[in-house]
């Protein structure tokens, strides 16, 4: 028997893990340059970049981190 995924033809944990994580998954590239080259205010660029990276501290994320937000 030959393992066709690994470079040496041997079954290893690493080659199995790589095979399971790459089969059928297409990597989608985000057009990062489009965010920074548009003619919009810099603060909007920064917010869009944070939003794309899922780093914006929304109400839900703040609650997960233990912050209490009060609306007036």
Order of alpha helices (4+ residues) and beta strands (2+ residues): alpha-alpha-alpha-alpha
